[in-house]
Amino acid sequence: MVCRHLEPLEEALLADGAKVTSRGQAWSESCREWVYFEVILDVAEIECRFRFPACVRVHENTDPRSGLERGFECVTCKDAVVGLVRGARAWPARSTKGYSSRQAVRRKT
């Protein structure tokens, strides 16, 4: 599992059936646990729902040679939850039922 700062996001993705495509140390010693999902993460919607602490920042790689990706990185713990930029379903889907931002905030406390 990723750090406590990103754990609610990872749990929500797994609960919704998002497929993990890779897990582990991603690309350098400065990474700990990076989890890649086969979804396009709607970072604006996720930020609203989860209200991450300041140590969690949007991560985006726009270099097509090394792989396009977008997600969230905890700069304190060196963990990340990352998705694709295209070619997959968006998450969270606008029609996600039974989930609210209040639940995400409650989980964090």
C-alpha positions as CSV (number, residue, x, y, z in Angstrom):
1,M,0.0,0.0,0.0
2,V,1.0,3.6,-0.5
3,C,1.4,6.1,2.3
4,R,-1.5,7.2,4.5
5,H,-1.7,10.5,2.5
6,L,-2.6,8.6,-0.7
7,E,-4.2,5.5,0.7
8,P,-7.8,6.7,0.5
9,L,-7.3,7.4,-3.2
10,E,-5.8,4.0,-3.9
11,E,-8.5,2.2,-1.9
12,A,-11.3,4.1,-3.8
13,L,-9.7,3.1,-7.1
14,L,-9.4,-0.5,-6.1
15,A,-12.9,-0.6,-4.8
16,D,-14.2,0.8,-8.1
17,G,-12.4,-2.0,-10.0
18,A,-9.6,0.1,-11.5
19,K,-6.8,-2.2,-12.8
20,V,-3.3,-1.9,-11.4
21,T,-0.8,-2.0,-14.2
22,S,2.4,-1.6,-12.2
23,R,3.4,-1.2,-8.5
24,G,6.8,-0.6,-6.9
25,Q,9.8,1.6,-7.2
26,A,9.1,3.5,-10.4
27,W,12.2,5.0,-11.8
28,S,14.7,6.2,-9.2
29,E,15.9,5.9,-5.6
30,S,13.7,9.0,-4.9
31,C,10.6,6.9,-5.4
32,R,9.2,4.4,-2.9
33,E,5.8,2.9,-3.8
34,W,4.3,4.1,-7.1
35,V,1.0,2.5,-8.2
36,Y,-0.1,2.9,-11.8
37,F,-3.7,2.4,-12.7
38,E,-5.3,1.9,-16.1
39,V,-7.6,4.9,-15.8
40,I,-7.4,8.6,-16.6
41,L,-7.4,10.4,-13.3
42,D,-9.6,13.5,-13.2
43,V,-7.1,15.4,-11.0
44,A,-9.4,18.4,-10.5
45,E,-12.3,16.3,-9.3
46,I,-10.1,14.1,-7.2
47,E,-8.5,17.1,-5.5
48,C,-12.0,18.4,-4.6
49,R,-13.2,15.0,-3.3
50,F,-10.1,14.0,-1.3
51,R,-8.7,17.3,-0.1
52,F,-5.1,16.1,0.2
53,P,-2.6,17.6,2.6
54,A,0.0,20.0,1.2
55,C,2.6,17.2,0.8
56,V,0.4,15.7,-2.0
57,R,0.9,17.3,-5.4
58,V,-0.2,16.7,-8.9
59,H,2.4,14.7,-10.9
60,E,2.5,14.9,-14.6
61,N,4.9,13.5,-17.1
62,T,4.4,15.0,-20.6
63,D,7.4,13.3,-22.3
64,P,6.0,10.8,-24.8
65,R,9.3,8.9,-24.9
66,S,9.2,8.0,-21.2
67,G,5.4,7.6,-21.0
68,L,2.6,10.0,-20.6
69,E,1.1,9.9,-17.1
70,R,-0.8,12.0,-14.6
71,G,-1.7,11.5,-10.9
72,F,-0.6,12.4,-7.4
73,E,2.7,12.2,-5.7
74,C,3.4,12.5,-1.9
75,V,6.6,14.5,-1.7
76,T,7.1,13.6,1.9
77,C,6.7,9.8,1.6
78,K,7.9,9.5,-2.1
79,D,4.8,7.5,-3.0
80,A,2.4,8.1,-5.9
81,V,-0.9,7.1,-7.5
82,V,-0.7,7.6,-11.2
83,G,-3.0,7.0,-14.2
84,L,-2.9,7.3,-18.0
85,V,-3.4,10.5,-20.0
86,R,-5.4,8.9,-22.8
87,G,-6.8,5.5,-24.0
88,A,-8.7,4.5,-20.8
89,R,-11.9,5.4,-18.9
90,A,-11.9,8.5,-16.8
91,W,-12.0,8.2,-13.0
92,P,-13.9,9.1,-11.1
93,A,-16.8,8.7,-13.5
94,R,-19.3,11.5,-13.1
95,S,-21.9,8.9,-12.4
96,T,-20.1,7.2,-9.5
97,K,-22.8,6.4,-7.1
98,G,-22.6,6.1,-3.3
99,Y,-19.5,8.2,-3.0
100,S,-19.2,11.8,-1.8
101,S,-16.4,14.2,-0.9
102,R,-17.6,14.1,2.7
103,Q,-16.7,10.4,2.8
104,A,-13.2,11.2,1.5
105,V,-12.7,13.9,4.1
106,R,-13.9,11.7,6.9
107,R,-11.5,9.0,6.0
108,K,-8.6,11.4,6.2
109,T,-9.2,12.3,9.8
